[in-house]
Amino acid sequence: MAKQDKLETTNEDPGAEIERIIQRIDMLDARLDNVDSVVSAVAERVMRQPITLNITCSKCGQKIEIAILGTEKPSI
């Protein structure tokens, strides 16, 4: 038979658990903001200049070139 996970019970009041959940949500929000900043920076760089990826197949040794081009719209 499969083992069933047991829920861990604590003697803490529900207010403390809610505070801990709020702190974890805030940490997750901060991490998502950091990821968003990195992705935005990469996207801005791609829009300014072309990027070329050169990949070699590990099985056949064939080289593949992928070019990513973007055009930055002039800002007003």
N, C-alpha and C positions, 0 to 999 in steps of 0.2 A: 504494500500500500504506500501511497505517496505521503510524505510528511507534510503536515499542515503548519504554516507559519503561525507562531503564537504572537499575539499583539502584546507589546510591552506596556505595562501599566505603570504609571508613576503616581506618587502622592502629591505632585505639584498641583496648584490650583489652575483652573483653565485660563486665567489671565496671563500667567507666566508662559503657558504654551502658545497663546495667541501672540504675545510679544516676540517669542522666538520665531514664530512663523513670519511675522512682519519683518523682522531683521533679515531672515533668509530671502524673502521676496525683494527687499531693498538691495541685498547683495547681488541677486540675480539681475535686477534692473541695472545696476552699475556695470556688471559684466556685459550685458547686452548693449549698453551705451558705448562701451569700449570697442566691441566688435563692430558696431555701426560706424564708429569713427575710422577704424582701419579700412573697412570696406569702402567708405566714402573717399578716403585718401587714395586708394588704389584706383577707383573709378575715375577720379579727377586726373590722375596721372595718365591713365589710358586715353582719356579724351584729349590730352595735350600732345601726345607723341605715340608713334606706332610701337607695338611690342611684338617680337617674334619669338616663338617657342620652337626649339629644335629637339625632337624626340627621336630616339633610336629604338626600334623594336628589339626586345631582348631575345626573341626567338629567331627571327630571320635576319636581323641586322639592318633592315631597311630604314632609311632616315625619312622622317616626316617633318615638314615645316608648317607651322600654323602661325599666320600673321593676324594680329588684331589691330584694326585701324579705327580711329575715331576722329571726329572733328569737333572742336570746341566752338560753341556758338559765342559770338562776341557779346560781351556784357554791356549794358547801357549805362 
